Amino acid sequence: MTRRFLKFNLVIITLVLCIILGGCVSSPQPSTPSAASPSSSPAPEPASTPLNITIVNATGYTVWYVQVSPSDNDSWGPDLLDKDQELNNGESFIYQLPQSSSNVKVYDIRLIDSDEDTYTKWRVNVADNSLIIFTFDDIDLDEDDAS
């Protein structure tokens, strides 16, 4: 077995254990209903609420750029990482999707690594606290690579 394959498997096993044991993702606490008077009306729902997503780099490579765009948008948004920030293999990045008047919840997400390879997940239906794991299998193959 190659060293790269072993390292990749170790990262995947670590992520799975972290998720199973609850160390990476906190589960929401059940809410306790507040005592409301019978004459009070329920509070109106906000038009839209921001969604927090966690993007995990399990590609085996260092990621230099993270881009998120609504699936119905034809262009990618700006890089979400800070200017000098990198997302090393095994690291995660938490991003709060902006509030949208259209309540968009389907996004395309792309990572670009230090070799300028891209990894894309198309039409990701996100909910608050979604965990989105990118692996080497998410790499975008050029037509030359596919043959």
SEGUVEX-238800 format. One record per atom (N, C-alpha, C): residue in one letter; x, y, z. Coordinates in steps of 0.2 Angstrom, whole numbers, plus 5000, padded with zeros to 4 digits. Each point is the difference from the previous one (the first is absolute). Layout:
<pts>
AXYZ...
</pts>
This chain:
<pts>
M500449945000M499650065000M500450065000T499850054996T500450065000T499950045006R500550045002R500050055005R499450055000R499950024994R499450054999R499349965001F500049944998F499349965001F499949995008L500649995003L499949995008L499850065003K500350064998K499950065003K499250024999F499849994994F499350024998F499549965004N500249935001N499549965004N500050025007L500650025003L500050025006L499650075002V500050044995V499650065000V499349995000I499849954996I499349984999I499749975007I500449955002I499949975006I499950055006T500550045000T499950055006T499450054999L499850024994L499450044999L499449965002V500049934998V499449965002V499949995007L500649995004L500049995007L499850075004C500250054997C499950075003C499250014999I499749984995I499350024999I499649955004I500249945000I499649955005I500150015007L500550025002L500150025007L499850075002G499850044995G499750065001G500550065002G500649994998G500550055002G500150054995C499749994994C500150054995C499450044999V499449975001V499450044999V499649995006S499750065002S499650005006S499349994998S499649965003S499349994999S499650065003P499550024997P499650065003P499749975006Q499950055005Q499749985006Q499250014999P499649955003P499350014999P499850075004S499650034997S499850075002S499449995005T500050045005T499549995006T499450064998P499449974999P499550064999P500050055005S499950064998S499950055005S499350015002A499950025006A499350015002A499750064997A499549994996A499750064996A499350015003S499850065000S499350015002S499549984994P499549975002P499549984994P499850054995S500050065002S499850064996S500650024995S500649985002S500650024995S500049964994S500150044994S500149964994S500749984999P500149954996P500749974999P500450064996A500650005002A500550044997A500049994992P500150054996P500049984993P500749974998E500049954995E500649974998E500450054996P500750005001P500450054996P500049984993A500050054996A500049994992A500549944998S500650015003S500549954999S500550005005T500349945001T500550005006T500749984997P500550025002P500749984997P500149925002L500349974995L500249935001L500749995002N500249975005N500749985001N500249934997I500550004996I500349944997I500749995002T500249935001T500749995001T500249964994I500650024998I500349974994I500649965002V500149944999V500649965002V500449984994N500650025001N500549984995N500349935001A499849954997A500349935000A500249984994T500350054996T500249984993T500749975000G500450015005G500749985000G500450064998Y499750064998Y500450054998Y499850065004T500550055000T499850075003T499650044995V499550035003V499550044996V500250075000W500050044995W500150075000W499450044999Y499549974997Y499450044999Y499449965001V499550035003V499349975001V499550054997Q499649984996Q499550044997Q499349975001V499550045001V499349975001V499650054996S499549974996S499550044996S499449965000P499450044999P499449975000P500049964993S499649945000S500149964994S499750034994D499550055001D499850034994D500450064997N500650015003N500450064998N500549974995D500250044995D500449974995D500850025001S500150035006S500750025001S500249985008W500649995001W500249995007W500150065004G499950005006G500150055004G500750015002P500250055004P500750015002P500349945004D500650005001D500349965005D499850015007L499849955004L499850015006L500550005006L500649974998L500550005005L500450075000D500350025006D500350065000D500650004995K500350064999K500650004995K500549955001D500349995006D500549965002D499849935003Q499349995000Q499849945003Q500049944995E500249945003E500049944996E499549955004L499849954997L499649955003L500349934999N500449985005N500449944999N499649945000N500349954998N499649935000N499849995007G499449985001G499749985006G499750065004E500150064998E499850065003E499350024998S499650045004S499350024998S500050075000F499550034996F499950074999F499250015001I499850045005I499350025001I499950064997Y499450004996Y499850064996Y499350015001Q499850065001Q499350025001Q499750034993L499649964997L499750024994L499650075001P500150044995P499650075001P499349995000Q499650045004Q499350004999Q499850024993S499449964998S499850014993S499250015001S499850054996S499350015000S499649954996S500449964996S499749944997S500049945003N500350005006N500149945004N500449944997V500550024996V500449954996V500349955005K499949934999K500349955004K500449954996V500050014993V500449954996V500650044997Y500649985002Y500650034998Y500549954996D500450034996D500649974997D500650025004I500449965002I500650015004I500649974997R500650055000R500649984996R500650015004L500449955001L500750015003L500550004994I500550045001I500650004995I500649995005D500449954998D500649985004D500650034997S500649995004S500650034998S500349984993D499749954997D500249984994D499550024994E499650055003E499450034996E499549944997D500049955003D499549954999D499350025003T499549994997T499350025003T499649945003Y499750015005Y499549955003Y499350045000T499549974997T499450035000T499449965002K499650025005K499449975001K499450044997W499649974996W499550044997W499349995003R499650055000R499350005003R500049975007V500450035005V500049975006V499450045004N499549965003N499450025003N500350015008V500150065002V500250015006V499550025005A500149985006A499650025006A500550035005D499850035005D500450035005D500449955003N500750015001N500549965003N500149944996S499950014993S500249944996S500849995000L500249944999L500749985000L500149974993I500450034996I500249994993I500749975000I500149944998I500749975000I500249994993F500550034998F500350004994F500649945000T500049954996T500549954999T500350014994F500549964999F500449994993F499549984995D499549965001D499549984995D499650064998D500050065003D499650064997D500450044995I500649974998I500450044996I499750014993D500050054997D499850014993D500549984995L499849954996L500549974995L499950044994D500650024997D500050034993D499849944995E499850024994E499949954995E500649964999D500650035000D500649964999D500149955005D499850025007D500149955005D499649945000A499450014997A499449955000A500249944996S500450024995S500149944995S500649965001
</pts>
